Amino acid sequence: MNWISNYVRPKINSLFARRDMPENLWTKCPECGTMLFHREVADNLNVCTSCDHHMAITPRARFEALFDLGIFTEVKVPEPIADPLTFKDQKKYPDRMKSAQKSTGEKEAMLVVEGEVGRTKIVAAGQDFSFMGGSMGMYVGNAILAAALRAVERKCPLVLFSAAGGARMQEGILSLMQMPRSTVAVQMLKDAGLPYIVVLTHPTTGGVTASYAMLGDVQIAEPNALICFAGPRVIEQTIREKLPEGFQRAEYLLDHGMLDRVTHRKKMRDELIVLLRLLMSQPPAIWGELPPPGQITVPETEHPAEMAPEAPQQAE
């Protein structure tokens, strides 16, 4: 009886027991509700393969798809004071920072890098909405200033990808002061005659929209991105009227002259290559190149000497 209960029964249970399924294998599209395999979503740059909805993507993953061969170098950003106001709500501000750093794996809400896109040197900055809503604090202000200084130093364009809910309330007036600071940084680029391109992603709201996110020489947005200062719900409650369909979305803003382009994420790299080379007075990009003649290898089965017919033997 012990042999049956101790060996046979556990063996049968292990054969028919439900196997543990790893987490995060599937992602549900928030627009159409389709369950998508995580590798399929990552290969498609976090764009739904069913309805083409653009889901959130981290700056690091975006830059890996943007830069040539996915190679880029991070630009050092000066560290601000950690907790200038000793702010505390439900949690202490330093505790919120540690939690965001642990969940995202990033130091702060903005990543600044440099590299080449289509053989054109650029400096790029990207906001991470998963890091405390991409909120604009002192570090973000330092990051924009560092990106502008690096672009002026290298004499190359600055491309910024915005995604934020506004200023960071835990830093109070200090976060609002980043609006004029970032405006001065953008003016430095314009004084140097360097292009500044802004790509607005979902969502870009609040003080970010009232400063550096709307000062680009070229304003591009991803499809259906929410771009506004105050959200549609706040506006409806204020004016007590129903807003038009698609109000404050990228396509609506394009129709009303606030944007230059609305570009699909998978076509963004090609779009930026064309714009960057045009604004830098460079020749058109070379989309396909052949290797030098000395590097062309012919397979052995297709070697001309082996493909030639054999010469007939002469009779003795």
N, C-alpha and C positions, 0 to 999 in steps of 0.2 A: 504493500500500500504506500509505503514511503517512496519507493522507486517511481510509482505513478505520479504521486503528488509533487515530488521534488524534481523530477526530470522530465517526464512526458508532458505534464500539463504546462510548465513554463515554456517548453519547446513549441508546443502548439500555439500558445498565446503569442509568442514572439513571431511566429509565421503569419498570424492573422491580425496582429496588433497594427494600429494605425501608425504609419511612419511619421516622424516629426518633420514638418516642412519648414525649411529656413525662412526667416522673416525677410520682408522687403523684396521678395521675388517678383511681385506684381504691383503695378501702379494703376490706380483708377483715374481716368481722365475726368477732371472736374466739370468739363463742358458736356461731353456726350455720355459719360459713365462707362466707357469701354475699359475692360481690364487689359492692361498692356504689360508684356514681359519687360522686366527692368533693363535687360540688355538691348532689347529692341528700342526702348525709349532713349537710352543713352546714345546708341548709334545714330538716332535721328535727332540729336541735339535737344532732347526733351520736348519734342513736338509730337503731338498725338498723330499716329499713323492713320487714324480713322477719320477724325474731323479737322485735323490741322491746327488744333488749339495749341498755343505756345505756353507751355508750363515754365515754372521758374527754373533757372539754371545758375549755377554758381559762377563767379567771375573766373575761377581757375579752370573750370571745364570749358567756359567760353573762350578763354585765351588759348587753350590747347587746340581748339578747332580754328582759331583765327590766325595765329602766327605760323610762319613757314616751318614745317616739320614739327609744329607744336613746341618750339623752343623759344623761351623768353627768360629774362632775368628780372628779378624783383628790384624795385627802387626803394632805397631806405627812406623811411618816413620818421621825422622826429617824434619822440614820445611826449605826449602832453601830461599834465598833472592827472593822476589816476582818479581822484574823487574830490574835486575842488569845493563842492558844496556840502560834502558829507550827507548826500541825499539818501533818504530812506522812505519807501512806501510799504508795500507788503514784504519786500526784501530790500536789503542793502544794495546800493549801486554796485560795489565791487563783487557781490555775490551774483548779481545778474550778469555782469561781465564774464565771470568765470564760467557760468552756466552756458552763455552764448559761445564762448571760446571752445568749450568742451563739445558742444553739439555740432558746431560748424568746422572745427579744426583750423579756424583762422584767428588772427590776432585782433582784427577789428572789422568794421563794416565796409572798408574800401581797400582794394588791392591795386597797387601801382606797379606796372612792369614796363619793360622796354624790349624791343626786338625788331624783326622785320616782317612785313606783310607784303607779299608779292615783290620782295627785294627792295622795299621802301622802308627805311628806318622810321619807327614811330615810338611814341610813349603812349601807353594806354592805362586807363583807370577804370575800375569796375566796382560797383556797389553790390553788396550781398544782402538781399532783403531778408534772408533767413537769420541774419545777425541783428537782433533787436530791431527788426523792421527796416534795416538799412538806414537807420536814423543818423542825421547829420550832427556829429559832435565835434569837439576840438580836433580829434584825430583825423576826421574826414577833411576838415579845413586844412590841416597840415599836409594831408595826402594830396589834395588838389594843388596846393602851393608847391609841394615838392615835385609833382608831375610837371607843372608849368615851368619851374626852374630847370628841370632836367631836359625838357623839350627845347627850351631856349639855348641851353648849353650845347645840345647836340644838333641844334638847328633843324629840328624835325617836327612833324605835326603831333598834336595831342588828340587822341580819340577817347571819349568818356562814355561809359555805359551807365546810365542812371537807373536806380531802382530803390525808392525810398518812401517812407511814410511821412517825412518831414524832419523837423529839428528834434534833437534828443532832449526830452524834458528834464532828465536827471542832471543836465548841466546848465539849465536855465538860460539866462541872458548870454552866457558864454557860448552856447550853441547858436544863438541867433546872430552873434557877431561873426560867425563863419560865412554868413551871406555876403557882407561887404568884402571879407578877406578873399573869398573865392572869386568875386567880381574883379578885384584887383589882379588876381592871378591870371584871369582870362585876358584882362587888358594888357598884361605883360606879353602875352602871345601875339596879340594884335599889333602892339608896338614893334615887335620883332618881325612882323610880316609872315607869321607862321599860321597854318590852318588849325582851326579848332572845330572838330566834328563831334556832335552829341548824338548818341543813339539812346532814345528813350524807350525803356522796357516797362513792363507791367509790374507794379504800379509806380508812377512817378508823381508824387503829390507834395503839398505843403511848401515849406521854405526852399526846398530844392528846386521846385518849379519856379519860384520867385527869384532865383539867382542863377547859378552856373548852368542849370539844365536847359535854359532857354536862351543862352547867349552864343550858341554855336554859329559858325559860318554856314554850316549845313546842318539841318535838323532832320534826323531820320528816326522813325519809330517802328517797332514791331507790330504786327497785326493785332488789332483789338486791345491794345495797351491802354490802360486808364492813365490819363495825363491831366492833372488839374491842380489848383491850389486848394480849394475847398471841395470836398466830395459831393457827389450828386444828392445824397440824402440830406446833407446840411443845407444845400441850396434849396431843395424842395421845401424843407421845413421853414426856411427863411422867407421865401417869396410866396409860399403856399400855392404853387402851381406845378403842374405835371411837366417834366422836362421832355424834350424831344427824344425819339428813339436813338440810341447810340450816342447820347450826349457825353462829351468829354472823352470819347474813345478816339483812337488814332485816326481812323478813317474820317470821322466827323471833323477833327482838327485839320486834316489835310484838305478837306473840301472848303474849309473856312480860312485857309491861308496861314495857319500857324505852323505847319510842317512842310518840308520839301519833298519827303519821300516816306512811303510805308513799304518796308522791305521784309520779305520772309527771312527767318533766321538762317535757313540753309543757303540763301543767296546773299547774305550780309557780307561775307568775306569778299566775294567778287565785286560787290557794289563799292565797298570801301577801297579796294585796290584801284578801281577806275577813278574814284573821286580823289584819292590821295595823290595819284600820279598826275592828275589834271591840275590840282591846286598847287602842286610843287613844280609845275612846268616840266615834267618828265615825259619821255616818249611813252607810247602805249605799252601796256604790259604784254609780255610774251607768255601766252597761255600754254604752249607746248614746245618743248625743246628736244632736239635730237642729240645724242651723245657725240663727241668728237669721233672722226673716222677711226682713229687708232683704238678706240674702246669698243667698237662693234665686234661682237663675236658671232661667228657663223657656226651653227650646230654641225657636228661631225657628219650626221646623216645627210645634210644638205650641202656639204662641201663641193665646190664646182668640180674638183678633180675626181671625186667619187661619183658625181652625177654624169660625167662624160661617158659616152658609150666606148666599149673596148674596141681597139683597132683589130681588124681581121688579120689572122696569121697567114703569112705567105707559105705556099706549098714548096717543099724542098725539091 
